[in-house]
Amino acid sequence: DLTLLMKLLMNRVVRSLLKIPGYVSPRAPIHCSAALGNYNTGPRRFEEHNKTIFPPEEGVVRPAYVCHVKKHIRYSPTKMWYVACLVRGMSVDEAVRQLSFVLKKGAKDVKEAILEAQQMAVEEHNVEFRSNLWVAESFVGKGKYFKGIRRHGRKRMGEVEYKHCHYFVRLEEGPPPETYYPAALNPQQQLDKWMEQMRRRRITGSL
């Protein structure tokens, strides 16, 4: 029967999209997520930099810094990347001011993460002035992608993805630099760089 065949086919498609695991935790007998999913707490290495202890060195002034992560943001990492690039090299006050006027949904989460990192710097890392900080690093990581089903016409199904991301920020004490990204070389500098590369070449088998 064609109707029975269509039902069997749709059931197989739905099972492949849901990806129900074979093992389910006994504490949650009706839950369809994997038992090890409870241990996925997000990235942990980046915040470990806050615990680094540097040895004392003569004549070296190392500015204080603080690393912070905002995890499992319900937003696409591709869209969040544009917001993360915006605040690089800005002072904390200027970054918060600029993010207040950005209409993207992820700007609110980036603003909250920067303010949380600023509070951590004052309370836990002995930064004297909360305004004397600038955004040294600002980037995005990919989080969990959850798959779902969207109904289409004529008994068809579509697959949708609910994307999550992690936002990483590192604040550093001191005034922000004049230029965060390397400045573009003028024609004379490009020529000098090329000549230097040519002079450093090693010609195999030569004298």
C-alpha positions as CSV (number, residue, x, y, z in Angstrom):
1,D,0.0,0.0,0.0
2,L,1.4,3.4,-0.9
3,T,0.1,5.1,2.2
4,L,1.8,2.6,4.5
5,L,5.0,2.9,2.6
6,M,4.9,6.7,3.0
7,K,4.3,6.4,6.7
8,L,7.3,4.0,7.1
9,L,9.5,6.3,5.2
10,M,8.5,9.3,7.2
11,N,9.1,7.5,10.5
12,R,12.6,6.6,9.3
13,V,13.3,10.2,8.4
14,V,12.0,11.5,11.7
15,R,14.1,9.0,13.7
16,S,17.3,9.9,11.7
17,L,16.6,13.6,12.4
18,L,16.0,13.2,16.1
19,K,19.0,10.9,16.6
20,I,17.6,9.3,19.8
21,P,20.5,7.6,21.6
22,G,20.4,4.0,22.7
23,Y,21.4,4.8,26.3
24,V,19.2,7.1,28.5
25,S,20.0,8.0,32.1
26,P,17.9,6.2,34.6
27,R,17.3,9.4,36.5
28,A,15.4,10.9,33.5
29,P,13.6,7.9,31.9
30,I,11.6,10.0,29.5
31,H,14.4,12.3,28.4
32,C,15.7,11.8,24.9
33,S,19.2,13.4,25.3
34,A,22.4,11.5,25.8
35,A,23.5,10.9,29.4
36,L,26.8,12.5,28.9
37,G,25.2,15.7,27.6
38,N,24.9,16.9,31.2
39,Y,28.7,17.2,31.4
40,N,29.1,19.5,28.4
41,T,29.6,22.7,30.3
42,G,31.3,24.7,27.5
43,P,34.8,25.9,27.1
44,R,37.1,26.0,30.2
45,R,40.6,26.6,29.0
46,F,40.3,30.3,28.2
47,E,39.3,31.2,31.8
48,E,42.3,29.2,33.1
49,H,44.5,32.0,32.0
50,N,43.2,34.0,35.0
51,K,45.0,31.6,37.3
52,T,48.4,32.0,35.6
53,I,51.2,33.2,38.0
54,F,54.1,34.9,36.2
55,P,57.6,34.9,37.8
56,P,59.0,38.3,38.8
57,E,61.3,39.9,36.2
58,E,63.5,42.9,36.4
59,G,62.4,45.9,34.4
60,V,59.3,44.2,33.0
61,V,55.9,45.8,33.5
62,R,53.2,43.4,32.7
63,P,49.7,45.0,32.6
64,A,46.9,43.2,34.5
65,Y,44.3,41.4,32.4
66,V,41.2,39.3,32.9
67,C,39.7,36.6,30.6
68,H,35.9,35.9,30.5
69,V,33.6,33.7,28.5
70,K,29.9,34.0,28.0
71,K,28.7,30.5,27.2
72,H,25.8,29.0,25.2
73,I,24.4,32.1,23.6
74,R,21.4,31.4,21.5
75,Y,22.8,33.1,18.4
76,S,24.6,32.2,15.3
77,P,28.5,32.4,15.6
78,T,28.7,33.8,12.1
79,K,26.5,36.8,13.0
80,M,28.2,37.2,16.4
81,W,31.6,37.5,14.7
82,Y,30.7,40.9,13.3
83,V,29.8,42.2,16.7
84,A,33.0,40.8,18.3
85,C,35.2,42.4,15.6
86,L,33.6,45.8,16.3
87,V,34.9,46.3,19.8
88,R,38.5,45.1,19.3
89,G,41.0,47.7,20.4
90,M,38.4,50.0,22.1
91,S,38.4,51.1,25.7
92,V,35.7,49.5,27.9
93,D,33.6,52.6,28.1
94,E,33.7,53.2,24.3
95,A,32.9,49.6,23.6
96,V,29.8,49.7,25.9
97,R,28.8,53.0,24.3
98,Q,29.1,51.6,20.8
99,L,27.3,48.4,21.6
100,S,24.3,50.3,23.0
101,F,23.5,51.5,19.4
102,V,24.1,48.2,17.5
103,L,20.8,46.7,16.4
104,K,22.1,43.1,16.2
105,K,20.7,40.8,18.8
106,G,24.1,39.5,19.9
107,A,25.3,43.0,20.9
108,K,23.4,42.7,24.2
109,D,25.3,39.6,25.1
110,V,28.6,41.1,24.1
111,K,27.9,44.1,26.2
112,E,26.9,42.0,29.2
113,A,30.1,39.9,28.9
114,I,32.3,43.1,28.8
115,L,30.6,44.5,31.8
116,E,31.0,41.2,33.7
117,A,34.7,41.1,32.8
118,Q,35.1,44.7,34.0
119,Q,33.5,43.8,37.3
120,M,35.8,40.8,37.7
121,A,38.9,42.9,37.0
122,V,38.0,45.3,39.8
123,E,36.9,42.7,42.4
124,E,39.2,39.8,41.7
125,H,42.3,41.1,39.8
126,N,43.2,44.3,41.8
127,V,42.5,46.7,38.9
128,E,42.3,50.2,40.5
129,F,40.2,52.1,37.9
130,R,37.4,50.3,36.1
131,S,37.6,52.7,33.2
132,N,41.3,52.0,32.6
133,L,40.7,48.9,30.6
134,W,40.6,48.1,26.9
135,V,39.4,45.1,24.8
136,A,42.6,43.2,23.9
137,E,40.9,40.1,22.5
138,S,37.3,39.6,21.3
139,F,36.3,36.5,19.4
140,V,33.6,33.8,19.0
141,G,33.5,30.0,19.3
142,K,31.0,27.6,18.0
143,G,28.6,26.1,20.5
144,K,26.1,23.3,20.4
145,Y,23.8,22.9,17.4
146,F,20.4,21.4,18.1
147,K,18.5,19.9,15.2
148,G,14.8,20.2,14.8
149,I,12.0,19.6,12.3
150,R,10.0,22.0,10.3
151,R,6.8,20.9,8.5
152,H,6.5,21.6,4.8
153,G,3.6,21.0,2.4
154,R,2.6,17.7,0.9
155,K,3.7,15.7,4.1
156,R,7.3,16.7,3.7
157,M,9.8,17.6,6.5
158,G,12.7,20.0,6.7
159,E,15.6,20.1,9.0
160,V,16.4,23.2,11.0
161,E,19.4,24.0,13.3
162,Y,19.2,26.0,16.5
163,K,22.7,27.5,16.8
164,H,24.6,28.5,19.9
165,C,27.9,30.2,20.3
166,H,30.4,31.2,23.0
167,Y,31.8,34.7,23.3
168,F,35.4,35.2,24.5
169,V,36.8,38.5,25.7
170,R,40.1,39.6,27.3
171,L,40.4,43.0,29.0
172,E,43.8,44.5,29.6
173,E,44.7,47.4,31.9
174,G,46.0,50.6,30.4
175,P,45.0,52.9,27.5
176,P,44.0,51.4,24.2
177,P,46.5,51.4,21.3
178,E,46.2,53.9,18.5
179,T,45.9,51.1,15.9
180,Y,44.8,47.6,16.8
181,Y,45.3,46.0,13.4
182,P,48.7,46.3,11.6
183,A,48.7,49.4,9.3
184,A,48.8,48.8,5.5
185,L,52.2,49.1,3.9
186,N,52.8,51.9,1.4
187,P,54.4,51.1,-2.0
188,Q,58.0,51.8,-0.8
189,Q,57.6,49.6,2.3
190,Q,56.1,46.8,0.2
191,L,59.2,47.1,-2.1
192,D,61.6,47.0,0.8
193,K,59.9,44.0,2.3
194,W,60.0,42.1,-1.0
195,M,63.7,43.0,-1.5
196,E,64.5,41.7,2.0
197,Q,62.7,38.5,1.3
198,M,64.6,38.0,-2.0
199,R,68.0,38.6,-0.2
200,R,67.2,36.1,2.4
201,R,66.6,33.3,-0.1
202,R,68.7,30.2,0.0
203,I,69.7,29.0,-3.4
204,T,70.2,25.2,-3.3
205,G,73.5,23.9,-4.7
206,S,75.1,27.4,-5.0
207,L,78.5,28.5,-3.7
